[in-house]
Amino acid sequence: MTYELFDFGDGKGEVPAHRHSFGGGMVANTAYVAPSVFIGYKARIFDDACITEAVIVTANAWIYGKARIRGTTRIDGGDVS
C-alpha cells in the first residue's frame, strides 16, 4: 500500500495515510475501512476506527477513536468516535 503523510486536524500532526479506493476519502493507516465501504473525498477516517460491510460516508464526516460502524449505515457529516 502506498501512503502519504496527512494531518487530520486532531492535534497529532501528520500521520501515514492513504486515499480509499472507493470514493477517495482519506484514511489513516491505523484505521480499517473495507473495500466495500464508500468514503467520500472530503471524509476523514483515523485513529483506530473500523468500518465494514456496506457503509456510506459522505460530506465532511470524521470517524475516529475506537468507532466501529457496520451494516448498511449512511453517515452524511459530523463526527463519530
C-alpha positions as CSV (number, residue, x, y, z in Angstrom):
1,M,0.0,0.0,0.0
2,T,1.3,3.4,-0.9
3,Y,0.8,6.2,1.6
4,E,1.4,9.8,2.2
5,L,1.6,11.9,5.4
6,F,-1.6,13.7,6.3
7,D,-2.7,15.9,9.1
8,F,-6.3,15.0,10.2
9,G,-6.5,18.2,12.4
10,D,-6.7,16.3,15.6
11,G,-3.6,17.8,17.1
12,K,-1.4,14.7,16.4
13,G,0.2,16.2,13.3
14,E,1.0,14.3,10.1
15,V,0.5,10.5,10.1
16,P,0.8,7.9,7.4
17,A,-2.5,7.7,5.5
18,H,-3.9,6.9,2.1
19,R,-6.9,7.7,-0.2
20,H,-9.6,5.0,0.0
21,S,-10.1,3.2,-3.3
22,F,-13.9,3.6,-3.3
23,G,-14.6,7.4,-3.0
24,G,-11.2,8.7,-2.3
25,G,-11.6,9.9,1.3
26,M,-8.5,10.0,3.5
27,V,-7.9,7.0,5.8
28,A,-5.1,6.8,8.4
29,N,-3.1,3.6,8.1
30,T,-4.1,2.8,11.7
31,A,-7.8,2.7,10.8
32,Y,-9.5,-0.1,8.8
33,V,-12.0,0.5,6.0
34,A,-13.3,-2.4,4.0
35,P,-13.1,-2.2,0.2
36,S,-16.9,-2.3,0.0
37,V,-17.3,0.9,2.0
38,F,-17.7,4.2,0.2
39,I,-15.6,7.0,1.8
40,G,-16.4,10.4,0.1
41,Y,-13.5,12.5,-1.0
42,K,-13.8,15.1,1.9
43,A,-14.5,12.4,4.6
44,R,-11.7,11.5,7.1
45,I,-11.2,8.2,8.9
46,F,-8.5,8.0,11.5
47,D,-7.2,6.6,14.9
48,D,-8.4,3.0,15.4
49,A,-11.8,3.4,13.6
50,C,-13.1,0.3,11.8
51,I,-15.8,0.5,9.1
52,T,-17.1,-2.6,7.3
53,E,-19.9,-4.0,5.1
54,A,-22.0,-1.5,3.0
55,V,-21.4,1.7,4.9
56,I,-21.5,5.0,3.0
57,V,-19.6,8.0,4.5
58,T,-20.1,11.4,2.7
59,A,-19.6,15.1,3.1
60,N,-17.1,16.2,5.8
61,A,-17.7,13.3,8.1
62,W,-14.9,12.5,10.6
63,I,-14.9,9.0,12.0
64,Y,-12.2,8.4,14.6
65,G,-11.2,7.0,18.0
66,K,-12.4,3.4,18.5
67,A,-15.6,3.9,16.4
68,R,-17.0,0.6,14.9
69,I,-19.5,1.1,12.1
70,R,-21.0,-1.7,10.0
71,G,-24.1,-2.8,8.2
72,T,-26.0,-0.5,5.7
73,T,-25.4,2.7,7.6
74,R,-25.1,6.1,5.9
75,I,-23.2,9.0,7.6
76,D,-23.6,12.3,5.9
77,G,-21.4,14.6,8.0
78,G,-20.4,15.3,11.6
79,D,-18.1,13.4,14.0
80,V,-18.4,9.8,15.1
81,S,-16.0,8.5,17.7
